[in-house]
Amino acid sequence: MQAVVNGSTMPVLEIRLDQGEAVITPHGELSWMSPNIQMSQTTNAGGGRGGLMNTLKRAVGGGGLFLTQYQAQSGSGLVAFAAKVPGHIVPVDIAPGRDVIVHRHGWICGTPGVSPTVALQQSFRGGLWGGEGFVLQRLQGQGRAWVELGGEITQYTLAPGQTMLVHPGHVGMFDASVQFAITRVPGIANKIFGGDGIFLVALTGPGQISLQSMPVSGLAHALEPYLVRDGAVAAGEGGAIGGIVGGILRR
């Protein structure tokens, strides 16, 4: 298996599979593939983590009830996955004792031994997070996963007990050894939630955290004033942007 990330602003992950090799993805992530790639649906991500409860946990975390497996038949094949927003696609090695937590829509694909499940689901009042609340996925098992992060990536290595307070949308990925908690920081009037204070995520070491500069929700809300209710762009702004942003807002 050989994986290459092509491009810069809107990268594409291309994976060349030898005969019999496979990757798994959330349903519908495919961009293009060679004709000898066989697609099949599964509820088991591998690594011995099947069953109804694990399937439901994966769906809550953003992975979907069904996963799609892409396997090369009759020789080597190619499968590609394009980024959905400007940013980066990064590889992550998963192993027993080294789980990784990623944002809800971060996991693109992985080798069959990687199993996604829910790490946290926290509801917020108001519509700032698109009505979905704050949801994180845990990638566990053994193998390699590829994760999409929006915008630029800033990484910190937190010492034991060291804490970083992060806006929920900017949480991209972090080691499972990092503790996380929702906290309300007083001092700023918040017109969406009412009263004083804003909700932030407290990430406490030890471990590495990767923060993203452009969350999908931030991009959508920045462009929302230029859209009308049906997802089309206001007069004079161009229909292509309306279609793109309308799709983001419906996610």
KOLDREN-162178 format. One record per residue (C-alpha): residue in three letters; x, y, z. Coordinates in steps of 0.05 Angstrom, whole numbers, plus 32768, in hexadecimal, padded with zeros to 4 digits. Example, Ala and Ser with C-alpha at 12.3 -4.5 7.8 and 13.67 -1.06 7.14 Angstrom:
residues 2
ala80F67FA6809C/ser81117FEB808F/
***
This chain:
residues 251
met800080008000/gln801A80457FED/ala7FF780858001/val800680CA7FE5/val7FE5810D7FF5/asn7FE481397FB6/gly7FD481837FB2/ser7FD781BA7FE5/thr7F9881E37FF4/met7F6781AB7FE2/pro7F91816C7FE9/val7F8081277FCE/leu7F9480E67FF0/glu7FA780B17FBC/ile7FB1806A7FD5/arg7FCF80347FA8/leu7FBB7FEF7FC0/asp7FDD7FAE7FAE/gln7FAF7F737F9D/gly7F877F607FDA/glu7F977F9F8002/ala7F5D7FCA801A/val7F4A800A803D/ile7F0A801B8061/thr7EE6805F8062/pro7EA5807E807B/his7E6F80738046/gly7E7380A3800C/glu7EBA80BD8014/leu7ED380A47FD0/ser7EEC80D67F9C/trp7F0680A77F65/met7F2380627F5C/ser7F3E80317F28/pro7F0D7FFE7F0A/asn7F2B7FC27F2F/ile7F1A7FDE7F74/gln7EE27FB57F93/met7EB37FDA7FC2/ser7E8D7FB87FFB/gln7E677FD08038/thr7E767FB9807E/thr7E627FCA80C5/asn7EA47FAE80E1/ala7EE07FDC80DC/gly7F107FA380EC/gly7F3C7F988128/gly7F077F6B8147/arg7ED97FA58158/gly7E977F918139/gly7E527F8B8158/leu7E157FB8815A/met7E2D7FE38194/asn7E6F7FF38174/thr7E4B80038132/leu7E1C80338156/lys7E578054817A/arg7E7A805E8138/ala7E3C807D8119/val7E3580AE8154/gly7E7E80C2814B/gly7E7380D48101/gly7E8B809380E0/gly7E46807D80C9/leu7E21803B80D3/phe7E44801C8097/leu7E8B80208080/thr7EA480158038/gln7EDF7FE88029/tyr7F077FF37FEA/gln7F317FB77FD6/ala7F5F7FAD7F9A/gln7F4D7F717F6E/ser7F757F537F34/gly7FB47F7C7F3F/ser7FC47FBF7F5F/gly7F907FF77F61/leu7F8680407F73/val7F5380617FA0/ala7F5180AC7FAF/phe7F2F80D87FE4/ala7F2C81247FDB/ala7F2A81578014/lys7EE681778020/val7F0181BA8037/pro7F4481DE802F/gly7F7681BF805E/his7FA381828068/ile7F9E81368066/val7FCD81168098/pro7FDF80CC80A6/val7FD880B280ED/asp7FF3806F8107/ile7FC3804C8137/ala7FDB80158166/pro7FC47FF381A7/gly7FCD802781DD/arg7FD2806081AA/asp7F8C80758199/val7F8180B88177/ile7F4580E78180/val7F2E810E8142/his7EF6813F8132/arg7EB481248119/his7EC2812880CE/gly7F0D811E80D2/trp7F1680D480C3/ile7F1C80C88077/cys7F3380808073/gly7F5F804C8093/thr7F7B8006808D/pro7F4A7FCF80A2/gly7F687FC980E8/val7F53801180FB/ser7F108016811F/pro7EEB8058812A/thr7EBC80648164/val7E9F809F818A/ala7ECC80C281BC/leu7E9E80FA81D4/gln7E5A811781C4/gln7E48815881E5/ser7E0C818381D4/phe7E0E81CF81D5/arg7DD481FF81D7/gly7DC982288199/gly7DDD821C8150/leu7E26822E8150/trp7E3D81E68143/gly7E0B81D8810C/gly7DDB81B5813D/glu7E0B817A8145/gly7E2C818D8186/phe7E75817B8194/val7E858135817B/leu7EC881128179/gln7EDE80CF815B/arg7F10809E8179/leu7F3B80778148/gln7F5380378168/gly7F6E7FF28154/gln7FAD7FEB812B/gly7FC0800880E7/arg7FC4804A80C3/ala7F8D807E80BD/trp7F8980BE8095/val7F6980FC80B4/glu7F51813D8094/leu7F5E817E80BA/gly7F4381C180A2/gly7F7081FC8092/glu7FB581FD80B2/ile7FCC81CF80EA/thr7FEC81E5812B/gln800981AF8158/tyr801A81B281A1/thr8039817D81CF/leu801881858213/ala803E81718251/pro801A814B8289/gly7FE7817A82A7/gln7FF181B08273/thr7FAF81CA8256/met7F9C81EE8216/leu7F56820D8210/val7F3C820581C8/his7EFF821C81A3/pro7ED981DC8193/gly7EDC81E68147/his7F2781EA8148/val7F3181A7816A/gly7F4E817B8133/met7F72813F8150/phe7F96812B8190/asp7FB480EE81B2/ala7F8580C581DD/ser7FB380D28218/val7F9B811B8217/gln7F6081278245/phe7F288153822B/ala7EED8176824B/ile7EBA81AB8238/thr7EC281E98262/arg7E9F822C8265/val7ECE82688268/pro7EAD82A68287/gly7EBA82EE8275/ile7E9E82F5822E/ala7E5583008220/asn7E3C82CA81F0/lys7DFE82DE81CA/ile7DF3829881AF/phe7DF3827281F1/gly7DDD82AC821D/gly7DFF82C8825B/asp7E4A82CF8264/gly7E7D829C824E/ile7E8F82718212/phe7E978226820C/leu7EDE820D81FF/val7EFF81C981FF/ala7F3581BE8234/leu7F6B8190821A/thr7F9B81798250/gly7FDC81528244/pro80048129823E/gly8001812181F3/gln8000814481B0/ile7FC6816E8196/ser7FBA8185814F/leu7F8E81C38147/gln7F6D81D78105/ser7F66822080EF/met7F29821580C2/pro7EF281E980DE/val7EB981D880AE/ser7E8781FB80DA/gly7EB1823B80DB/leu7EB6823B808F/ala7E6C82308087/his7E58826780B8/ala7E8982988099/leu7E67828F8055/glu7E208288806D/pro7E1082D38067/tyr7E1A82CD801C/leu7DE782958016/val7D9B82948013/arg7D72825F8037/asp7D72822C7FFF/gly7DBE82297FFC/ala7DC782567FBF/val7DF682917FC0/ala7DD882D77FC4/ala7DD482FC7F82/gly7E1783097F61/glu7E4182D97F8B/gly7E42829D7F5C/gly7E1D825A7F5D/ala7E59822D7F67/ile7E6982487FAD/gly7E2082417FC0/gly7E2081F77FAF/ile7E6181EB7FD5/val7E4C82118013/gly7E0681F68011/gly7E2381B18015/ile7E4F81C48050/leu7E1481E28076/arg7DEC81A2806C/arg7E238176808A/
***
